[in-house]
Amino acid sequence: MFKPKIYCSFVVATGCLSPFFLSSTAYGISLNVIPSVESLQVGQSVNVDVTITGLGNGEPPSLSAFDLDINFDPTVLSFNSATFGDQLDLSGFGTVSDVVPGTVNINAFEISLDFPETLDEQQLGDFTLITLNFTGVGFGNSPLELSDWVLGDSSTPVPLTLVVDEVNNASVSVVPEPLTILGSLTALGFGTLFKRKLSKV
């Protein structure tokens, strides 16, 4: 869920008193979950970028805030850290942001302190919202899925929206080391050969 108290403080500070949760406007905007690798081994790390595409690229619409949940399988991946992108802080005023790890998901939000005109005129159309880092902890396949999101439009108090087809999720697999697989097959082969010899005795 979005952080209404924090956002209301930002709204008052910038002089925009209109309520944030009004009817929304849909654009050709996509959210994308992009892991740096599709498979890794136990103990190895993977970076997962959550990106947005289809904004105005120097014109409205631009993004002033976001709040999202990303699901993962904790038996396969362990969350380590998060790094926010730089497109919500174009004037050096900073942002209000936080990352809250849960048992099976991570909530992340960021609110820009830039003026709307700055975001409209300088923000890129496509950029990384946040990069999450995980470590493989168990064999299997973990989904990396956005389950909830809110996108704040810098120019209006109305949130940007997208449809499910504009959310591109992903997954990663944690697999055994190749030598481990080879060792297991070799051991299996020797075991079979040994049983055959015993059966001939």
C-alpha positions as a LaTeX table, in Angstrom:
\begin{tabular}{lrrr}
\hline
Residue & $x$ (\AA) & $y$ (\AA) & $z$ (\AA) \\
\hline
Met1 & 0.00 & 0.00 & 0.00 \\
Phe2 & 1.09 & 3.58 & $-0.63$ \\
Lys3 & 2.26 & 5.64 & 2.36 \\
Pro4 & $-0.54$ & 8.27 & 2.61 \\
Lys5 & 0.87 & 10.16 & 5.62 \\
Ile6 & 4.24 & 10.68 & 3.99 \\
Tyr7 & 2.68 & 11.61 & 0.68 \\
Cys8 & 0.27 & 14.07 & 2.32 \\
Ser9 & 3.24 & 15.83 & 3.92 \\
Phe10 & 4.83 & 16.14 & 0.49 \\
Val11 & 1.57 & 17.41 & $-1.05$ \\
Val12 & 1.19 & 20.13 & 1.60 \\
Ala13 & 4.85 & 21.14 & 1.28 \\
Thr14 & 4.51 & 21.65 & $-2.46$ \\
Gly15 & 1.21 & 23.50 & $-2.20$ \\
Cys16 & $-0.87$ & 20.84 & $-3.94$ \\
Leu17 & $-3.86$ & 20.14 & $-1.71$ \\
Ser18 & $-5.90$ & 17.97 & $-4.09$ \\
Pro19 & $-6.49$ & 14.39 & $-2.91$ \\
Phe20 & $-4.10$ & 11.84 & $-4.38$ \\
Phe21 & $-6.51$ & 8.96 & $-4.79$ \\
Leu22 & $-8.81$ & 10.19 & $-7.55$ \\
Ser23 & $-9.78$ & 8.54 & $-10.81$ \\
Ser24 & $-6.62$ & 7.61 & $-12.68$ \\
Thr25 & $-5.33$ & 8.20 & $-16.18$ \\
Ala26 & $-3.86$ & 5.33 & $-18.22$ \\
Tyr27 & $-0.83$ & 5.80 & $-20.46$ \\
Gly28 & 1.29 & 3.36 & $-22.46$ \\
Ile29 & 3.44 & 2.74 & $-19.40$ \\
Ser30 & 5.03 & $-0.59$ & $-18.49$ \\
Leu31 & 6.68 & $-1.95$ & $-15.36$ \\
Asn32 & 9.36 & $-4.55$ & $-15.94$ \\
Val33 & 11.20 & $-6.97$ & $-13.65$ \\
Ile34 & 14.64 & $-7.75$ & $-15.13$ \\
Pro35 & 17.08 & $-10.13$ & $-13.36$ \\
Ser36 & 20.77 & $-9.87$ & $-14.29$ \\
Val37 & 20.90 & $-13.67$ & $-14.81$ \\
Glu38 & 18.25 & $-16.33$ & $-15.32$ \\
Ser39 & 20.01 & $-18.96$ & $-13.20$ \\
Leu40 & 22.58 & $-19.00$ & $-10.42$ \\
Gln41 & 24.07 & $-21.35$ & $-7.86$ \\
Val42 & 23.61 & $-21.44$ & $-4.10$ \\
Gly43 & 25.69 & $-18.65$ & $-2.57$ \\
Gln44 & 25.73 & $-16.54$ & $-5.73$ \\
Ser45 & 23.94 & $-13.20$ & $-6.03$ \\
Val46 & 21.57 & $-11.77$ & $-8.61$ \\
Asn47 & 20.54 & $-8.15$ & $-9.19$ \\
Val48 & 16.92 & $-7.56$ & $-10.11$ \\
Asp49 & 16.01 & $-4.25$ & $-11.77$ \\
Val50 & 12.46 & $-2.94$ & $-11.59$ \\
Thr51 & 12.13 & $-0.51$ & $-14.50$ \\
Ile52 & 9.45 & 1.78 & $-15.88$ \\
Thr53 & 9.05 & 2.54 & $-19.59$ \\
Gly54 & 6.73 & 4.74 & $-21.63$ \\
Leu55 & 6.91 & 8.01 & $-19.70$ \\
Gly56 & 7.23 & 11.38 & $-21.44$ \\
Asn57 & 11.05 & 11.68 & $-21.77$ \\
Gly58 & 11.38 & 15.41 & $-21.08$ \\
Glu59 & 7.64 & 16.04 & $-21.12$ \\
Pro60 & 4.56 & 14.86 & $-19.20$ \\
Pro61 & 3.75 & 12.35 & $-17.95$ \\
Ser62 & 6.62 & 12.00 & $-15.50$ \\
Leu63 & 6.83 & 10.01 & $-12.29$ \\
Ser64 & 6.87 & 11.72 & $-8.89$ \\
Ala65 & 6.38 & 8.71 & $-6.61$ \\
Phe66 & 6.00 & 4.96 & $-6.61$ \\
Asp67 & 5.06 & 2.23 & $-4.17$ \\
Leu68 & 5.38 & $-1.42$ & $-5.17$ \\
Asp69 & 5.44 & $-4.96$ & $-3.80$ \\
Ile70 & 7.57 & $-7.65$ & $-5.43$ \\
Asn71 & 7.06 & $-11.31$ & $-4.54$ \\
Phe72 & 9.78 & $-13.97$ & $-4.36$ \\
Asp73 & 10.26 & $-17.49$ & $-2.97$ \\
Pro74 & 12.25 & $-17.29$ & 0.31 \\
Thr75 & 13.21 & $-20.98$ & 0.08 \\
Val76 & 15.11 & $-20.17$ & $-3.14$ \\
Leu77 & 16.22 & $-16.55$ & $-2.70$ \\
Ser78 & 17.27 & $-14.42$ & 0.26 \\
Phe79 & 16.95 & $-10.62$ & 0.01 \\
Asn80 & 20.13 & $-8.63$ & 0.68 \\
Ser81 & 19.80 & $-4.96$ & $-0.26$ \\
Ala82 & 18.16 & $-2.36$ & $-2.50$ \\
Thr83 & 19.41 & 0.65 & $-4.44$ \\
Phe84 & 17.04 & 3.32 & $-5.76$ \\
Gly85 & 17.48 & 4.92 & $-9.19$ \\
Asp86 & 18.28 & 8.60 & $-9.71$ \\
Gln87 & 15.36 & 9.87 & $-11.82$ \\
Leu88 & 13.24 & 11.01 & $-8.86$ \\
Asp89 & 16.02 & 13.27 & $-7.57$ \\
Leu90 & 17.02 & 15.51 & $-10.47$ \\
Ser91 & 17.57 & 18.69 & $-8.42$ \\
Gly92 & 19.54 & 17.25 & $-5.52$ \\
Phe93 & 16.69 & 17.84 & $-3.06$ \\
Gly94 & 16.63 & 14.15 & $-2.19$ \\
Thr95 & 13.68 & 11.80 & $-1.84$ \\
Val96 & 11.62 & 10.10 & 0.85 \\
Ser97 & 12.11 & 6.36 & 0.46 \\
Asp98 & 12.15 & 3.05 & 2.28 \\
Val99 & 12.38 & $-0.68$ & 1.67 \\
Val100 & 10.48 & $-3.09$ & 3.93 \\
Pro101 & 11.36 & $-6.80$ & 3.51 \\
Gly102 & 8.58 & $-9.26$ & 4.24 \\
Thr103 & 8.46 & $-13.03$ & 4.44 \\
Val104 & 7.54 & $-13.57$ & 0.79 \\
Asn105 & 7.71 & $-10.05$ & $-0.67$ \\
Ile106 & 9.44 & $-6.71$ & $-0.48$ \\
Asn107 & 7.70 & $-3.34$ & $-0.30$ \\
Ala108 & 9.58 & $-0.35$ & $-1.70$ \\
Phe109 & 8.46 & 3.24 & $-2.08$ \\
Glu110 & 10.07 & 6.53 & $-3.09$ \\
Ile111 & 8.67 & 10.06 & $-3.25$ \\
Ser112 & 10.44 & 12.84 & $-5.17$ \\
Leu113 & 10.99 & 16.24 & $-3.57$ \\
Asp114 & 11.59 & 17.88 & $-6.97$ \\
Phe115 & 9.17 & 20.40 & $-8.43$ \\
Pro116 & 6.77 & 18.92 & $-11.02$ \\
Glu117 & 8.23 & 21.16 & $-13.74$ \\
Thr118 & 11.69 & 19.71 & $-13.11$ \\
Leu119 & 10.45 & 16.14 & $-13.43$ \\
Asp120 & 8.40 & 16.95 & $-16.54$ \\
Glu121 & 11.33 & 18.68 & $-18.27$ \\
Gln122 & 14.28 & 16.53 & $-17.21$ \\
Gln123 & 13.10 & 13.02 & $-16.40$ \\
Leu124 & 13.86 & 10.21 & $-18.84$ \\
Gly125 & 11.07 & 8.20 & $-20.40$ \\
Asp126 & 12.58 & 4.85 & $-19.40$ \\
Phe127 & 14.62 & 4.21 & $-16.25$ \\
Thr128 & 15.26 & 1.92 & $-13.29$ \\
Leu129 & 13.10 & 2.52 & $-10.24$ \\
Ile130 & 15.02 & 0.23 & $-7.91$ \\
Thr131 & 17.59 & $-2.57$ & $-8.01$ \\
Leu132 & 17.13 & $-5.46$ & $-5.58$ \\
Asn133 & 19.94 & $-7.87$ & $-4.70$ \\
Phe134 & 19.27 & $-11.51$ & $-3.74$ \\
Thr135 & 21.40 & $-14.53$ & $-2.89$ \\
Gly136 & 20.51 & $-18.07$ & $-3.91$ \\
Val137 & 19.84 & $-20.19$ & $-0.82$ \\
Gly138 & 18.05 & $-23.28$ & $-2.14$ \\
Phe139 & 17.48 & $-25.19$ & $-5.37$ \\
Gly140 & 14.37 & $-24.33$ & $-7.36$ \\
Asn141 & 12.67 & $-21.61$ & $-9.35$ \\
Ser142 & 11.60 & $-18.34$ & $-7.74$ \\
Pro143 & 9.06 & $-15.97$ & $-9.29$ \\
Leu144 & 9.89 & $-12.28$ & $-9.25$ \\
Glu145 & 6.45 & $-10.73$ & $-9.57$ \\
Leu146 & 5.00 & $-7.29$ & $-8.95$ \\
Ser147 & 1.82 & $-7.92$ & $-6.99$ \\
Asp148 & 0.83 & $-4.34$ & $-6.14$ \\
Trp149 & 1.88 & $-0.87$ & $-7.26$ \\
Val150 & 0.96 & 2.81 & $-7.22$ \\
Leu151 & 2.59 & 5.35 & $-9.57$ \\
Gly152 & 2.35 & 9.06 & $-8.81$ \\
Asp153 & 1.99 & 11.54 & $-11.70$ \\
Ser154 & 4.12 & 14.65 & $-11.12$ \\
Ser155 & 1.74 & 17.01 & $-12.93$ \\
Thr156 & $-1.59$ & 15.99 & $-11.41$ \\
Pro157 & $-2.86$ & 14.52 & $-8.14$ \\
Val158 & $-4.10$ & 11.54 & $-10.14$ \\
Pro159 & $-2.01$ & 8.32 & $-10.09$ \\
Leu160 & $-0.71$ & 6.81 & $-13.30$ \\
Thr161 & $-2.11$ & 3.37 & $-14.03$ \\
Leu162 & $-1.28$ & 0.36 & $-16.14$ \\
Val163 & $-3.02$ & $-2.84$ & $-17.01$ \\
Val164 & $-1.80$ & $-6.34$ & $-16.17$ \\
Asp165 & $-0.52$ & $-6.85$ & $-19.72$ \\
Glu166 & 1.87 & $-3.93$ & $-19.16$ \\
Val167 & 3.58 & $-5.61$ & $-16.20$ \\
Asn168 & 6.42 & $-7.88$ & $-17.30$ \\
Asn169 & 7.39 & $-10.23$ & $-14.47$ \\
Ala170 & 10.29 & $-12.69$ & $-14.40$ \\
Ser171 & 11.80 & $-15.59$ & $-12.48$ \\
Val172 & 15.22 & $-17.00$ & $-11.65$ \\
Ser173 & 16.40 & $-20.54$ & $-10.97$ \\
Val174 & 18.95 & $-21.70$ & $-8.42$ \\
Val175 & 20.70 & $-24.78$ & $-9.76$ \\
Pro176 & 23.42 & $-27.16$ & $-8.47$ \\
Glu177 & 27.01 & $-26.62$ & $-9.52$ \\
Pro178 & 27.96 & $-28.52$ & $-12.71$ \\
Leu179 & 30.67 & $-30.45$ & $-10.83$ \\
Thr180 & 28.12 & $-31.47$ & $-8.21$ \\
Ile181 & 25.86 & $-32.87$ & $-10.93$ \\
Leu182 & 28.83 & $-34.65$ & $-12.56$ \\
Gly183 & 29.92 & $-36.05$ & $-9.21$ \\
Ser184 & 26.43 & $-37.34$ & $-8.50$ \\
Leu185 & 26.20 & $-39.01$ & $-11.91$ \\
Thr186 & 29.66 & $-40.53$ & $-11.47$ \\
Ala187 & 28.75 & $-41.86$ & $-8.04$ \\
Leu188 & 25.54 & $-43.26$ & $-9.44$ \\
Gly189 & 27.47 & $-44.96$ & $-12.23$ \\
Phe190 & 29.98 & $-46.53$ & $-9.84$ \\
Gly191 & 27.14 & $-47.62$ & $-7.57$ \\
Thr192 & 25.37 & $-49.34$ & $-10.44$ \\
Leu193 & 28.59 & $-51.02$ & $-11.60$ \\
Phe194 & 29.35 & $-52.22$ & $-8.06$ \\
Lys195 & 25.87 & $-53.73$ & $-7.72$ \\
Arg196 & 26.27 & $-55.55$ & $-11.04$ \\
Lys197 & 29.61 & $-57.03$ & $-9.90$ \\
Leu198 & 28.09 & $-58.19$ & $-6.63$ \\
Ser199 & 25.23 & $-59.82$ & $-8.46$ \\
Lys200 & 27.74 & $-61.87$ & $-10.52$ \\
Val201 & 29.55 & $-63.20$ & $-7.46$ \\
\hline
\end{tabular}
